[in-house]
Amino acid sequence: MLGDLAAFGGLFLTAFAAATILPLQSEAALVGLLLA
């Protein structure tokens, strides 16, 4: 359960950073979570 929370928290931070200040691809993080 704690691992899931950390994974979703990381996805949230990646998506938030991609939407605001950094040119990131949050889709890559989502695909990584789906494949894991």
N, C-alpha and C positions, 0 to 999 in steps of 0.2 A: 504494500500500500504506500509506504513512504517512497519507494522507488518510482511509483507511478506519479506521485505528487511532484517529485523532482523532475521527472521527464516532462510533465505538462508545464511546470514552472519554467523550465529551460526553453520550451517551445514558445511560451508566452513572451519571455524576454527577447528571444530571437525575433519574433514577429513584431514586437514593440520597437526594437532597435531598427529593424528594416523599414518600419513605417515612419520613423522620425529622423534619426540623425545619421545612420550608417547605411551605406548601400549594400545590404545583405540580401540573401535569398532565403526567406523563411520556408519556402517550399522544400528546399533541400533538407532542412531540419525535420520537417513533417515526414518526408519520405524515409529519412533515417529512422524515425520512430516507428513507422509502419513496418519497416523491414526487420526491426530488432525483435 
